[in-house]
Amino acid sequence: MAEKKYQTFKEFWPFYVSEHSHPLNRRLHFVGTSLAIANLIAFVFTRKKRFLAAAPVSGYLFAWIGHFLIEKNRPATFTYPGKSLRGDFQMFSLMLTGKMGPELTRAAEHKAAEVGTTSENHD
């Protein structure tokens, strides 16, 4: 079955959330995003390029550990780099404010509806 192509971030977001269903994967993303932000801030204040270089490395390292070892799925970054980066920051913000739970519920409902629609089409 061909992978669905998401045109807008609104379409992409439920997929992104469903790919981050394991709490440890989300925590690893949170750590990686925190380190990336800290590295960017360090670069702004010091102008040392090593901090700029460390930002994506730290962010992706933790995220990819979460996907490959915990979630056992392919990071959305490979197919949707811009939408995935935006998703990382949205998830980070929602986790920081304690509002990620409802998004997980909506994503699970969305995925169930898609599976139901897909199976109905094949009957």
C-alpha positions as semicolon CSV with decimal commas, in nm:
position;residue;x (nm);y (nm);z (nm)
1;M;0,000;0,000;0,000
2;A;0,138;0,342;-0,095
3;E;0,220;0,585;0,181
4;K;-0,028;0,871;0,213
5;K;0,105;1,209;0,103
6;Y;0,022;1,488;0,346
7;Q;-0,025;1,826;0,182
8;T;-0,084;2,035;0,494
9;F;0,044;2,028;0,848
10;K;-0,314;1,987;0,971
11;E;-0,339;1,658;0,774
12;F;0,009;1,552;0,885
13;W;-0,030;1,619;1,260
14;P;-0,245;1,312;1,352
15;F;0,000;1,089;1,164
16;Y;0,294;1,254;1,341
17;V;0,134;1,204;1,683
18;S;0,051;0,839;1,606
19;E;0,417;0,779;1,519
20;H;0,504;0,898;1,872
21;S;0,265;0,682;2,071
22;H;0,526;0,538;2,310
23;P;0,588;0,767;2,610
24;L;0,963;0,697;2,610
25;N;0,988;0,800;2,246
26;R;0,815;1,129;2,327
27;R;1,047;1,184;2,625
28;L;1,351;1,123;2,409
29;H;1,219;1,376;2,158
30;F;1,166;1,623;2,441
31;V;1,526;1,578;2,561
32;G;1,661;1,612;2,207
33;T;1,457;1,923;2,132
34;S;1,561;2,074;2,467
35;L;1,927;2,012;2,387
36;A;1,887;2,153;2,036
37;I;1,730;2,470;2,175
38;A;2,002;2,497;2,441
39;N;2,268;2,462;2,173
40;L;2,106;2,733;1,961
41;I;2,091;2,965;2,261
42;A;2,456;2,890;2,340
43;F;2,546;2,973;1,980
44;V;2,362;3,306;1,997
45;F;2,553;3,408;2,309
46;T;2,897;3,267;2,222
47;R;2,899;3,261;1,839
48;K;3,086;2,931;1,866
49;K;2,994;2,724;1,563
50;R;3,023;2,396;1,754
51;F;2,696;2,482;1,930
52;L;2,527;2,548;1,598
53;A;2,652;2,215;1,465
54;A;2,547;2,034;1,783
55;A;2,186;2,155;1,765
56;P;2,057;1,921;1,491
57;V;2,284;1,637;1,602
58;S;2,150;1,641;1,958
59;G;1,791;1,679;1,841
60;Y;1,798;1,402;1,584
61;L;2,013;1,165;1,789
62;F;1,756;1,135;2,066
63;A;1,461;1,134;1,826
64;W;1,606;0,860;1,608
65;I;1,693;0,647;1,909
66;G;1,327;0,677;2,005
67;H;1,207;0,575;1,661
68;F;1,449;0,296;1,578
69;L;1,485;0,135;1,921
70;I;1,162;0,217;2,105
71;E;0,883;0,289;1,856
72;K;1,038;0,071;1,583
73;N;0,921;0,294;1,301
74;R;1,078;0,517;1,039
75;P;1,118;0,883;1,139
76;A;0,884;1,114;0,950
77;T;1,183;1,343;0,897
78;F;1,291;1,125;0,605
79;T;0,971;1,193;0,410
80;Y;0,843;1,519;0,560
81;P;1,142;1,713;0,697
82;G;0,968;2,051;0,737
83;K;0,642;1,915;0,872
84;S;0,831;1,682;1,104
85;L;1,042;1,965;1,248
86;R;0,728;2,169;1,305
87;G;0,569;1,862;1,466
88;D;0,868;1,822;1,698
89;F;0,829;2,177;1,823
90;Q;0,451;2,148;1,854
91;M;0,484;1,823;2,051
92;F;0,757;1,982;2,266
93;S;0,529;2,277;2,343
94;L;0,231;2,054;2,424
95;M;0,444;1,833;2,650
96;L;0,587;2,140;2,823
97;T;0,237;2,266;2,899
98;G;0,094;1,923;2,986
99;K;-0,147;1,921;2,692
100;M;-0,017;1,629;2,486
101;G;-0,268;1,374;2,623
102;P;-0,572;1,495;2,425
103;E;-0,363;1,498;2,107
104;L;-0,274;1,132;2,161
105;T;-0,642;1,047;2,204
106;R;-0,740;1,238;1,887
107;A;-0,459;1,075;1,688
108;A;-0,565;0,726;1,801
109;E;-0,926;0,803;1,703
110;H;-0,810;0,942;1,367
111;K;-0,598;0,633;1,298
112;A;-0,887;0,402;1,392
113;A;-1,119;0,595;1,160
114;E;-0,866;0,571;0,874
115;V;-0,825;0,197;0,925
116;G;-1,203;0,157;0,936
117;T;-1,242;0,359;0,618
118;T;-0,966;0,166;0,445
119;S;-1,109;-0,173;0,540
120;E;-1,457;-0,069;0,432
121;N;-1,318;0,022;0,091
122;H;-1,173;-0,328;0,048
123;D;-1,483;-0,525;0,147
